[in-house]
Amino acid sequence: MEIRKNYLNDEPVESIYFGGGTPSLLEENEIRMLTDLIRDNQSIDKDVEITFEANPENLDLEYLECLISLGINRLSIGIQSFSDFQLKYLNRNHTAKQAIKSFKNARNAGFSNINIDLIYGISEENNIWKTDIKQALDLRPEHISTYCLTIEEKTVFGNWHKTGKLLKISEETGATHFEMAHHSLSQAGFQHYEISSFCKPGLYAKHNTSYWKNRRYFGLGPGAHSYNVNSRQYNVSNNALYIRSVNGGKISFKMEELSTVDKVNEALLTGLRTIWGCDLGEINKRHGIDLLKKKKHSINHLLRSGLGKLDKTTLSLTTSGWLMADQIVSDLMIE
């Protein structure tokens, strides 16, 4: 933090996020040290959102009250499922009972802004996902994030898939689960404001929204990413190398300078994930690339097929379009 404190040019920090791993393994004095360092080295917005990621098994009432006392005002709990069978299948350390208790502990500790993470597409079974959604709604969180289980090579899930321990679901089931979440959570008053994010009116996650709206961010720790609109930096992910470089008074990282093409494509990639869409007129004004003309055929196809909407110069995807977002964005990208 001290070495790179000028990265944001003293721009007020609106969001602080403890995540990427299991921050709830940290003890009170360690969290205090980090929050104090941030406040000492950065300009902090008076309405800053401070989110703490945690697993249910780490959240007793005393620990949660400690987080509140340190100024942490948003909690994100990695519940994943309320099915003990599915939690065991995913090799999670908590039970459904612990998940529910951790949420209630958070409320009792004073958290008024809680997100819970859920995973769908674990199996072809629709009823388990339906039950997960109902249980999530019964807890009445302010925010729900839903992610489709992805199986990638060279990961634990990838190895499990090779040995038959973890099976891939069909695309149809994944789409059905996505639509079930959209319908049930929308009916319950949640706003589906990004492909994987639902919130009570106005309670968007400031942190995630900053990524989708092309805001600057500053990442601390091994493997952390930073972005200042013109370039992206990736800290070395090896713990020993990272510590050695910090002890030497520098940060070991790789930097990627972003070209105009990169910036346009990233605007599409992030903007079309959200209800706010991507302002193609603003892209033309800023970068001199008129996508309304350049990609006229693809955009017209989206509008005719009900996958996209155009409001003046802002293109956004419908819920059906979100199901095909990767392919749509790929078609709209420039070279």
C-alpha positions as a printed Julia matrix, in Angstrom:
335×3 Matrix{Float64}:
   0.0     0.0     0.0
   2.75    2.46    0.89
   4.85    1.65   -2.19
   1.97    2.24   -4.62
  -0.18    4.73   -2.72
  -0.16    7.21   -5.64
  -1.64    4.77   -8.17
  -5.13    6.29   -7.94
  -3.84    9.89   -7.96
  -5.63   10.61   -4.67
  -9.02    9.85   -6.26
 -11.44    9.12   -3.37
 -11.87    5.39   -2.77
 -15.56    4.44   -2.93
 -15.16    0.72   -2.41
 -12.77   -1.53   -0.48
 -13.05   -5.27   -1.02
 -11.43   -8.03    1.04
 -11.62  -11.05   -1.21
  -9.88  -13.48   -3.5
  -9.31  -16.37   -1.09
 -10.62  -16.55    2.45
 -10.17  -13.22    4.26
 -12.17  -14.57    7.21
  -9.05  -16.54    8.22
  -7.57  -13.18    9.28
  -7.65  -12.24   12.95
  -8.94   -8.93   14.32
  -5.49   -7.31   14.7
  -4.57   -8.26   11.11
  -7.76   -6.77    9.67
  -7.27   -3.61   11.76
  -3.7    -3.26   10.46
  -4.95   -3.44    6.87
  -7.88   -1.04    7.29
  -5.63    1.43    9.12
  -3.04    1.24    6.32
  -5.7     1.92    3.7
  -7.03    4.95    5.58
  -3.5     6.27    6.14
  -2.5     5.99    2.49
  -5.68    6.69    0.51
  -8.37    9.34    0.31
 -11.55    7.56    1.45
 -15.06    8.59    0.37
 -17.4     9.27    3.31
 -19.9     6.71    1.92
 -17.27    4.04    1.22
 -18.54    0.48    0.85
 -16.25   -2.01    2.63
 -17.03   -5.61    1.69
 -15.63   -8.68    3.4
 -15.81  -12.12    1.77
 -16.3   -15.03    4.14
 -17.16  -18.71    4.34
 -20.04  -19.74    6.62
 -17.84  -21.9     8.86
 -15.76  -18.86    9.9
 -18.62  -16.62   11.01
 -19.44  -16.74   14.69
 -21.17  -13.76   16.3
 -18.06  -12.44   18.07
 -16.02  -12.37   14.85
 -18.82  -10.6    12.97
 -19.15   -7.96   15.69
 -15.4    -7.4    15.36
 -15.82   -6.76   11.6
 -18.56   -4.23   12.29
 -16.35   -2.44   14.85
 -13.61   -2.11   12.19
 -15.96   -0.25    9.81
 -16.77   -3.16    7.49
 -20.33   -2.5     6.31
 -21.01   -5.2     3.72
 -20.63   -8.96    3.99
 -20.46  -11.48    1.15
 -21.06  -15.07    2.3
 -19.99  -17.97    0.07
 -22.98  -20.19    0.8
 -23.07  -21.8    -2.71
 -25.97  -24.15   -1.87
 -28.39  -24.99    0.93
 -28.23  -28.67   -0.01
 -25.89  -30.75    2.17
 -25.62  -33.25   -0.67
 -24.42  -30.59   -3.12
 -22.08  -28.96   -0.59
 -20.44  -32.33    0.02
 -20.3   -32.93   -3.74
 -18.43  -29.61   -4.12
 -16.13  -30.47   -1.21
 -17.27  -27.47    0.86
 -16.46  -27.39    4.56
 -19.81  -26.07    5.8
 -23.3   -27.49    6.07
 -26.62  -25.92    5.11
 -27.38  -25.44    8.82
 -24.09  -23.53    9.3
 -24.86  -21.39    6.24
 -28.21  -20.29    7.64
 -26.74  -19.71   11.11
 -23.88  -17.59    9.67
 -26.41  -15.34    7.92
 -28.46  -14.91   11.1
 -25.3   -14.19   13.08
 -24.43  -11.46   10.57
 -27.83   -9.84   11.04
 -27.53  -10.05   14.83
 -24.07   -8.48   14.65
 -25.51   -5.48   12.81
 -24.89   -6.11    9.1
 -27.63   -4.45    7.05
 -26.07   -5.16    3.63
 -25.4    -8.85    2.98
 -24.7   -10.69   -0.26
 -24.92  -14.45   -0.59
 -23.25  -16.41   -3.38
 -25.11  -19.34   -4.93
 -23.97  -21.81   -7.58
 -26.37  -23.38  -10.1
 -25.81  -26.0   -12.74
 -24.26  -28.43  -10.24
 -26.62  -31.18  -11.38
 -29.47  -31.69  -13.82
 -31.89  -31.55  -10.87
 -34.12  -28.45  -11.04
 -35.82  -28.92   -7.67
 -32.6   -28.5    -5.65
 -31.94  -25.15   -7.36
 -35.56  -24.12   -6.8
 -35.18  -24.93   -3.09
 -31.87  -23.0    -2.93
 -33.56  -19.9    -4.35
 -36.5   -20.21   -1.92
 -34.18  -20.57    1.07
 -32.13  -17.58   -0.06
 -35.29  -15.47   -0.32
 -36.45  -16.62    3.12
 -33.25  -15.13    4.6
 -34.03  -11.76    2.95
 -30.53  -10.66    1.9
 -29.96   -7.34    0.13
 -27.96   -8.93   -2.69
 -27.7   -12.37   -4.32
 -24.99  -13.46   -6.76
 -25.65  -16.56   -8.86
 -22.94  -18.34  -10.83
 -23.13  -21.32  -13.13
 -20.65  -24.02  -12.14
 -17.75  -23.92  -14.6
 -15.3   -26.76  -15.11
 -11.93  -25.69  -16.49
  -8.83  -27.71  -17.24
  -5.94  -27.65  -14.75
  -8.25  -26.88  -11.82
  -9.58  -29.11   -9.04
 -12.96  -29.3   -10.8
 -11.2   -30.08  -14.09
  -9.38  -33.01  -12.5
 -12.57  -34.24  -10.87
 -14.31  -34.11  -14.25
 -11.57  -36.23  -15.84
 -12.0   -38.93  -13.21
 -15.79  -38.84  -13.4
 -16.22  -37.36   -9.91
 -17.82  -34.21  -11.31
 -20.16  -34.26  -14.29
 -20.97  -31.45  -16.71
 -24.6   -30.45  -17.02
 -26.28  -29.71  -20.35
 -26.44  -26.15  -21.7
 -30.23  -26.45  -21.59
 -30.18  -27.12  -17.84
 -27.81  -24.19  -17.25
 -30.18  -21.92  -19.19
 -33.2   -23.23  -17.29
 -31.52  -22.55  -13.93
 -30.58  -19.03  -15.06
 -34.19  -18.34  -16.1
 -35.51  -19.81  -12.83
 -33.33  -17.42  -10.84
 -34.33  -14.44  -13.0
 -38.04  -15.17  -12.68
 -38.13  -16.02   -8.96
 -35.85  -13.22   -7.77
 -37.5   -10.6   -10.0
 -40.91  -11.65   -8.67
 -39.54  -11.19   -5.15
 -38.54   -7.58   -5.87
 -34.89   -8.04   -6.76
 -33.4    -6.15   -9.68
 -31.41   -8.28  -12.11
 -28.84   -5.62  -12.91
 -25.96   -7.74  -14.2
 -25.77  -11.28  -15.61
 -24.93  -12.85  -12.24
 -26.14  -10.13   -9.83
 -29.46   -9.37   -8.19
 -30.14   -6.67   -5.61
 -32.92   -4.98   -3.7
 -33.72   -1.63   -5.41
 -30.72    0.69   -5.38
 -28.41   -1.67   -3.47
 -26.0    -2.42   -6.33
 -22.6    -3.69   -5.26
 -20.41   -0.6    -5.64
 -17.31   -2.72   -6.07
 -18.48   -4.96   -8.9
 -20.33   -2.11  -10.57
 -17.08   -0.14  -10.77
 -15.59   -2.9   -12.96
 -18.57   -2.9   -15.3
 -18.6     0.91  -15.53
 -14.9     1.16  -16.44
 -13.74    2.76  -13.18
 -10.14    2.68  -11.93
  -9.17    0.08   -9.34
  -6.09   -0.74   -7.32
  -5.3    -4.35   -6.34
  -3.12   -5.35   -3.4
  -1.54   -8.75   -2.84
  -0.12  -11.64   -4.88
  -1.95  -12.05   -8.2
  -4.0    -8.86   -7.7
  -4.95   -6.75  -10.75
  -4.94   -2.96  -11.04
  -6.45   -0.81  -13.78
  -6.17    2.91  -14.57
  -8.15    3.07  -17.88
  -4.98    3.14  -20.02
  -3.2     0.06  -18.68
  -3.71   -3.06  -16.6
  -1.21   -4.48  -14.14
  -0.94   -8.0   -12.74
   1.02   -8.57   -9.55
   3.2   -11.68   -9.53
   1.08  -14.52   -8.11
   3.9   -16.47   -6.45
   3.75  -15.67   -2.71
   7.5   -15.94   -2.06
   8.41  -13.75   -5.06
   5.78  -11.19   -4.08
   7.04  -10.94   -0.5
  10.65  -10.68   -1.66
   9.83   -7.83   -4.05
   7.84   -5.91   -1.39
  10.67   -6.32    1.13
  12.95   -4.83   -1.53
  10.75   -1.74   -1.77
   8.99   -2.51   -5.06
   6.15   -4.57   -6.52
   6.84   -7.26   -9.1
   4.15   -7.03  -11.78
   3.46   -7.27  -15.5
   1.81   -4.36  -17.3
  -0.4    -4.41  -20.37
  -0.86   -1.13  -22.25
  -4.39   -1.0   -23.69
  -4.83   -0.08  -27.35
  -7.93    1.64  -28.73
  -9.19   -1.75  -29.92
  -8.7    -3.18  -26.41
 -10.62   -0.31  -24.85
 -13.55   -0.61  -27.26
 -13.77   -4.38  -26.84
 -13.6    -4.12  -23.06
 -16.37   -1.53  -23.05
 -18.55   -4.04  -24.93
 -17.52   -6.95  -22.71
 -18.32   -5.16  -19.46
 -21.2    -2.9   -20.48
 -23.31   -5.58  -22.15
 -23.26   -7.62  -18.93
 -25.42   -4.96  -17.28
 -28.85   -3.39  -17.53
 -27.11   -0.08  -18.32
 -25.67   -1.5   -21.53
 -22.94    0.05  -23.64
 -23.17    3.58  -25.06
 -21.94    3.17  -28.63
 -22.23    6.92  -29.19
 -19.8     7.53  -26.32
 -17.39    4.99  -27.82
 -17.5     6.83  -31.14
 -16.97   10.18  -29.42
 -14.05    8.9   -27.32
 -12.32    6.56  -29.76
 -13.57    7.54  -33.22
 -15.09    4.12  -33.94
 -18.74    4.07  -35.04
 -19.99    0.62  -34.05
 -23.55    1.51  -35.08
 -22.27    1.57  -38.66
 -19.39   -0.89  -38.38
 -21.53   -3.58  -36.72
 -24.88   -2.61  -38.21
 -25.72   -6.12  -39.42
 -25.0    -7.77  -36.04
 -26.88   -5.08  -34.1
 -29.93   -5.33  -36.37
 -29.94   -9.1   -35.87
 -29.95   -8.61  -32.08
 -32.86   -6.18  -32.28
 -34.92   -8.36  -34.65
 -34.36  -11.52  -32.59
 -35.24   -9.9   -29.28
 -31.76  -10.42  -27.87
 -30.92   -6.72  -27.7
 -32.42   -3.25  -27.26
 -31.23    0.11  -28.57
 -32.1     3.3   -26.7
 -30.75    6.17  -28.81
 -27.09    5.07  -28.98
 -27.04    2.73  -25.95
 -27.11   -0.97  -26.75
 -28.15   -3.43  -24.04
 -29.05   -7.11  -24.0
 -32.35   -8.62  -22.94
 -32.47  -11.47  -20.44
 -32.51  -13.88  -23.4
 -29.5   -12.05  -24.8
 -27.58  -12.51  -21.55
 -27.82  -16.27  -22.04
 -25.79  -15.82  -25.23
 -23.66  -12.89  -24.05
 -20.27  -14.46  -24.82
 -21.18  -15.15  -28.45
 -22.9   -11.77  -28.9
 -19.95   -9.81  -27.53
 -17.57  -11.85  -29.69
 -19.59  -10.91  -32.8
 -19.51   -7.2   -31.88
 -15.81   -6.99  -31.06
 -13.44   -5.28  -33.47
  -9.96   -6.3   -34.59
